[in-house]
């Protein structure tokens, strides 16, 4: 009988997302199952879960706003509902997303409380994109005759300023992680235990630009000190080797040696970064860690792990001027994504070009 191997972090996350999606799917109309089966081979479990959650909000809106549906349980909605919806209905849905309340029963005690929800233009855009994919599937499958979702234009997205750490702030942040000076007395007690790990983790994020999900997904055997590289699983499932410099090496090696001597909790034996409970660190725990340290360095910037990634991308682009290299290292599928984020810096480079070329000698 073949032995079953331990699941990787990303395999377990996919399983968790599939299981959660199946639970959410029970709250959707029965015909939605056909949609999720149809896109299974072309989407990741995380994407399908996001679609399911967004579609749930849409059908809850229909039940609230449509008199003919208010008494019908959502799982019993027929496919013909999609034919009844107009362009105006979807526009009203986008307006509804600005602010709405939903009854929530967290502990299954049947004592519900209303929670408030809002959506930015990006949240609206994501939900409309999910609705468009949903409608397009049934329209191209010739199960409905109209694709009204395609008639609603996507919300205009305004570019947000990229928040990143300045070079002096990066140095202050890493100095703080080493010293712990600005921490509270209670935080200092934990810092004595986690200092080596925290310094390795934050230096790795700042020195490679990897995503926080890629970071927490690292296993011990993903680190190659001989070639100064880490093997990561990108968003979407592709694999890559990212190389690191001397500063990352110097911070990561002491933690790596210490980690090999630590007995991890069952099921977490391979994880590189461990929590105080000796379990693989979660994305949320890394977010809290970054917030704790960065809030002592700057009070004007809200720093997240993604902002550390932006900091790395900015530094790399300033040093190399190679937008294609930045896109490759950051794992952007399209260089246009990278260019959109670093357009202001490209403009600076173009201004430099105007000053460099001389038509006549002085």
N, C-alpha and C positions, 0 to 999 in steps of 0.2 A: 504493500500500500504506500503510495507516494506521500511524503511529508508536505504539509502545507507550510509555506513560508510566511513570515510576518509581512503584513501590509505596510507599504510606505505611507508617509503622511498624506500625500496627494491621492493615493488610492482610497484611503480611509475617508478623506474629505469628499471624494466623489460618491462614495457609498452613503455618507451622511446626507449629502445634498439630494440624492435619489430618494432616500427614505422620507426626507422632509417634503420633497415635491409630491410624493404619493399621498401624504397626509393633506397637503393643501389642495390637491386635485379632487379630493372627496368633497370639497366645498364648492367646486366648480360644476357647471353643466356637464352632463355625461358625455356630450359630443366632443368636449375638449380633449378627451383621451386620444381621439383619432389624430388631433393636431400634434400632441406630444409624441405619439408613435411616429408620425410622419417626419418630425425634425430630429429624431433621436440620433441618427447617424451623422448629422451635420452640425450638432451643437454639443457643448459640454454640459454636464449635469448642473453646474452652477448657473449657466445661462437659462436652462429650462426652468430652474427654480425661480429665477428672477422673473421670467415670463409668467409663471403661475401666480406669483404674488401680485404682479401688476394686473393680470386679468381678473384676479379676485376683487381688487378694488373697483375695476370697471363694472363687473356684474353686481356688486353691492350698490354701486351708484344707480344702475338701471332699476334694481329692485326698489330703491328708495324713491326714485323720481318718476317712474312709469306706473300710472294707475293700473294698467292691465297686468302688471307683473308683481305688484306689491304683495299679493297673497300667495304667490307661487314660490315654493322653495327653490333656491338657485340651482341645485342639482337637477331639478325637473324642467329647467328652461329647455325648450326645443330649439333645434338648429334654425328654425324659421325666424327666431328672434333676430338673428343677424340681418335678415331681409327687411325687418321692420324699422331698424335703426336708420336715422337720417344723418346727413352731414352736420346738421344743427345739434343733434343729440351728442355727437362726439365733441363738438365745440363747447357744449354745455358741460360735458365731462371734464374737459381741460380747465374750464373756469372753476368747477367744483374742486379741483385739485389744489387750488390756491389755499383753501382751508376747509377741513371737514373733521367731524368727530365720529368716533366709532366706539361702541360698547365693548369692553374688554374684561374677561373673567380669567385672571391670571392663575389663581389657585383652585379653579374648578369648584368654587364654593357657591356659585350661582349668584354671588353678589357682584354685580357689574359696575364698572366705573367708566365714564366717558373719557377717552383720550383724544387729544387734539393732534391733527396732522397737517403739515404744510408741504408744499412742493415748490422748489425753485424752477426756473426755466429748464434746467437740465433734468430735473425729476419728471417734469411734464414731457420733455422730449423723449425720455426713455420709455415712458408708459405709452406714448403715441406710437413709438417705434415697435413696441411689443404688439400693440393693437393692429398695426399695419401688417406685421408678419402673420398674425393670426388670421386676419381677413384674407390676405393674399393666398394663404394655404388653401382655404376653403373655396376661394374664387378660382384658382388655377386647377383645383381638383374637380371643378364644375359642380360643386354642391350648393353654391349660391350664385345668383345671377348678377349681383351688384357688389362692388368693392368700394363702399362709401369711405372707408378709412383712408384710401388713397387720395381722396378729394380734399382732405384736411392738410393744409401746409404745416410743416414742422415748425415749432416755435423758434424764433431767432435767438441764437445763443450769443451772449455778449462775452467777449474774452475777459477772463479774470487775470489779474496781475499775478505772476508767479512769485510766491513767497519762498525765500530761501535764506539760508544763513550766510552772513558775510564771513570772509576768512577769519577775522578776529573773533567772531562769535563761535566759529567751529573750534578754534583753539581754546576759547573759554569753556565751551561745553565739555571737551575732552579733559581739560584740566580739572573741571568740577567732578567729573566721573572718577578721576584718579584720587582727588583729595577728599571729596564729600563735604567740603567746608560749609557750603551754603545750605546744607540739608538740616532738617529738624533733628532733635536729639533722638526721637523715635526712628526716623529714617536712617540715621547714622548707625544704629544697631543692626539694621538689615544690610546697610551698605558694607559693613565689615565682611559679610558673607557673600554678597553679590558683586562686589567691586570688580573682580577679575572677569566675571561673565559680562557685566554691563559694559565694561570698557571694550571687550572683544566684540560684542554685538554692535555697539554704536560705531566703532571704528570700521567694522565690516560694512555697515550700511552706508557710511559716509565715503568709504574708500572704494566701493564697487558699484553703488547705485542700484543694487538689487531691490526688488519689492519685498515688503515685509512678509508676504505669504511665501516667497521664495526663501527667505531667511529662516523662518520657523520650520520650514520643510526640510532643512538640511540635516543629513545624517552624518555620523562620524566618518564613514567611508567616502563621503562626498568631498572631503578636504584633502588636497594633494599639496603638501608643503614643499616637496621636491621641485614641482613645477609652478608653485605659487598660484594654484587654481582651485576653484570650487565648481562642482557639478550641480547645476540647478535645473528644476523643472519650471519652465516658463508658464505664464498664464495661457491656457489653451492646450497645455500638455507637451509642447515641444521641449527639447533638452538643449542645454548649452553649457559650455565651460567659460567661466569668467575668471580673469586673472587679477591678482592683487599685488600691491607694492609692499615695500619694506615696512611701512607703518602698520599696515594691516597684519603682516606676518608677525611683527613684534608684539602686537596686542593679542592676536589669535592663538599663537603657540602656547603661551603659559596657561591660558584657559583650556586649550585642547588637552594638554597633559593632565591638568587637574580633573577635567571631565572624564578622562579614561579611568581614573581611580574612583569615580563616583558610581555607586550602585543605583541604577535608575529603577523607577517603579515598573511593574509588569506592563508590558506592551509599549514601553518607551525606551527600551534598551539601546536603540540605535540613534535616538535623537541627539543632535549636537547641543542645542541650547535647552537647558532644563530649568524649570521653575524651582521654587523653594520646596515644593512637594516632590521634587525629582521626576516631574512629568514634563513632556515636551511643552515648551512655551507656546502660548496661543497668540494669534494676531492681536487680540485685545490686550494681552499683558504687555506686549512690546509697545503698543500705542500708549499705554499708561506709563511705561518706563520712560519713553521719549518725552512725554508731557512733563513728568516730574523733573527731569534734569533741565530741559530746555526752558521751562518757566523761570528758572533761577538765572538764566543767562540773558534772556530778553523778555520784557513785559509787553512789547509792542507787536510781536509776531506770534501767531498761533502755529507752533511747529508740530508737525506730525511725521511719522516715518516717511510719508510720501514727499514731504518737504525736504527731508534729508536726501532723497533720491533726486529732487530738483536741484539741490545744492551741488551734488556730484555732477549732474548733467551740465550745469552752468559752468563749473570749473573746467570740466573736460573740453567743452566747446571753446572756452576762452583760451585754453592752452593750445588746442590743435586747430581750431577753425574748421574742423571737418564734421559737417552735419551728418554725413553718412556713417562715420565712425560712432558718433553719439547715438544715432538711431540703432545701430547694430548692438552696441554694448547695453543699451537700455532695454533692448528687446521689443522695440516698436515695429509693428508689422509694416508700417508705411513711413517713409521718411517725411511725408507731409505732416504726420502727427508731431514729429520732432520739430520740424520747421515752424509749425504753428506755435509751439511753446517757446521757441527761442528766436522768434521773428525780430524782436527788438535788438538782440545781439547781432543778428545778421545785418540789420540796418547800420549798426555801429561799424561793422567790418566794411560795408560799402562806403561809408564816410571816410574810413581810413584809406580806401583805394583812391578816392578823389584827391587826397592830400599826398599820396605817395608818388603818383605819376607826374613828372615834370616835363613840360613841353619845351621849355627853354632853360638853360642854366642861368642861375643868378649872376 
